[in-house]
Each structure stands twice: as C-alpha cells, then as structure tokens.
C-alpha cells in the first residue's frame, strides 16, 4: 500500500510540474515584475530560470524520496556527488529563492553541497 501511495505522489508531482512549467511561460508570468526581478539572476533568460527552479524542485523531491527510503544509496550518491549546485547560476537562483523550499533539513543539505 505504501508503494502505491508513493507512485500516486509521483504521478501528482509530475502533473503539477507539467502544469507549472506551462503556466510559467505565459506572458502573465514572464512579464510580471516579481518574475522579471528573478530573471535578472540569470541574465534575463526566463527559460534558464525555470530550468533551474524545476531542477531545485526535482532535487527536493528526490531528497524526500531518499528520506522515505524509496531511492537506493547508489542513485542518491550520484545525485549528491554530481551536485549541480556549484554552477554559478544555480547557486545564485538557489540563494535568492531558498525560502520557497520550507523543509529546513533540505535547505541545510543544499547549503552543505555548495562550495
């Protein structure tokens, strides 16, 4: 039953991400003063910003799956050792949006991967 719940969560997560990416590419989002400020973090490139934001959300979801013992250590270690968080634009976006990830444990973990 637990695995069924996780599969349902994964399906819901995938659907939410799909809808989110479609909505965030509309003019209402890309022309919003709030988002224009965020786009400045990545040289005014909305696509880059959304790619980085989506990756951060995905990383948080993988972190959650690891906490639920749904990801093997070998896969988790690959995610961690290949930390993309040291790419300057990823680091910049993350540092300016970390409050959008409320899980304090996740935020501490990400901080620990940044050099």
C-alpha positions as CSV (number, residue, x, y, z in Angstrom):
1,X,0.0,0.0,0.0
2,X,2.9,2.4,0.8
3,X,4.4,1.9,-2.6
4,X,1.1,2.6,-4.2
5,X,0.9,5.9,-2.3
6,X,4.4,6.8,-3.5
7,X,3.5,6.0,-7.1
8,X,0.4,8.2,-6.8
9,X,2.5,11.0,-5.3
10,X,5.0,10.7,-8.2
11,X,2.1,11.0,-10.7
12,X,0.7,14.0,-9.0
13,X,4.2,15.6,-8.8
14,X,4.8,15.0,-12.5
15,X,1.4,16.6,-13.4
16,X,2.0,19.6,-11.1
17,X,5.4,20.2,-12.7
18,X,4.0,19.9,-16.2
19,X,1.2,22.4,-15.5
20,X,3.6,24.7,-13.6
21,X,6.0,24.9,-16.5
22,X,3.2,25.6,-19.0
23,X,1.8,28.4,-16.8
24,X,5.1,30.0,-16.1
25,X,5.9,30.5,-19.7
26,X,2.8,32.6,-20.3
27,X,3.1,36.4,-20.6
28,X,1.3,36.9,-17.3
29,X,4.3,35.2,-15.6
30,X,7.2,36.3,-17.8
31,X,6.1,39.9,-17.7
32,X,5.3,40.1,-14.0
33,X,7.5,42.5,-12.1
34,X,8.2,39.8,-9.5
35,X,9.5,37.4,-12.1
36,X,11.3,40.0,-14.1
37,X,13.4,40.5,-10.9
38,X,14.1,36.8,-10.7
39,X,15.0,36.6,-14.4
40,X,17.7,39.2,-13.8
41,X,19.5,36.5,-11.7
42,X,20.1,34.5,-15.0
43,X,20.8,37.3,-17.5
44,X,17.0,37.9,-18.2
45,X,16.5,34.4,-19.6
46,X,13.2,33.0,-18.3
47,X,13.9,29.6,-19.7
48,X,17.1,29.3,-17.7
49,X,15.4,30.5,-14.6
50,X,12.6,28.0,-15.0
51,X,15.0,25.2,-15.7
52,X,17.0,25.9,-12.6
53,X,13.8,26.3,-10.5
54,X,12.4,23.0,-11.8
55,X,15.7,21.2,-11.1
56,X,15.7,22.5,-7.5
57,X,12.1,21.3,-7.0
58,X,13.1,17.9,-8.5
59,X,16.1,17.7,-6.2
60,X,13.9,18.4,-3.2
61,X,11.5,15.7,-4.4
62,X,14.4,13.2,-4.7
63,X,15.6,14.3,-1.2
64,X,12.1,13.5,0.1
65,X,12.2,10.1,-1.7
66,X,15.5,9.3,0.0
67,X,14.1,10.2,3.4
68,X,11.2,7.8,2.6
69,X,13.7,5.0,1.7
70,X,12.4,5.0,-1.9
71,X,15.8,5.6,-3.6
72,X,18.8,3.4,-3.3
73,X,22.0,4.8,-2.0
74,X,23.9,4.4,-5.3
75,X,21.4,6.6,-7.0
76,X,21.3,9.1,-4.2
77,X,25.1,9.3,-4.1
78,X,25.2,10.1,-7.8
79,X,22.8,13.0,-7.3
80,X,24.9,14.3,-4.4
81,X,28.3,13.8,-5.9
82,X,27.3,15.4,-9.2
83,X,25.9,18.4,-7.4
84,X,24.9,21.0,-9.8
85,X,24.6,23.5,-7.0
86,X,28.1,24.8,-7.7
87,X,27.2,26.1,-11.1
88,X,27.2,29.9,-10.6
89,X,23.7,30.5,-12.0
90,X,22.2,27.6,-10.0
91,X,23.9,28.9,-6.8
92,X,22.6,32.4,-7.5
93,X,19.0,31.3,-8.1
94,X,19.1,29.0,-5.1
95,X,20.4,31.6,-2.8
96,X,17.7,34.0,-3.8
97,X,14.8,31.5,-3.7
98,X,15.7,29.2,-0.9
99,X,12.8,30.5,1.2
100,X,10.5,28.8,-1.3
101,X,11.7,25.4,0.0
102,X,10.3,25.2,3.5
103,X,11.9,22.0,4.6
104,X,14.7,23.2,6.8
105,X,16.6,19.8,6.6
106,X,16.6,20.1,2.8
107,X,17.8,23.7,2.9
108,X,20.7,22.7,5.3
109,X,21.5,19.8,3.0
110,X,21.7,22.0,-0.1
111,X,23.8,24.5,1.8
112,X,26.2,21.7,2.6
113,X,26.7,20.9,-1.1
114,X,27.6,24.4,-2.1
115,X,31.3,25.1,-2.1
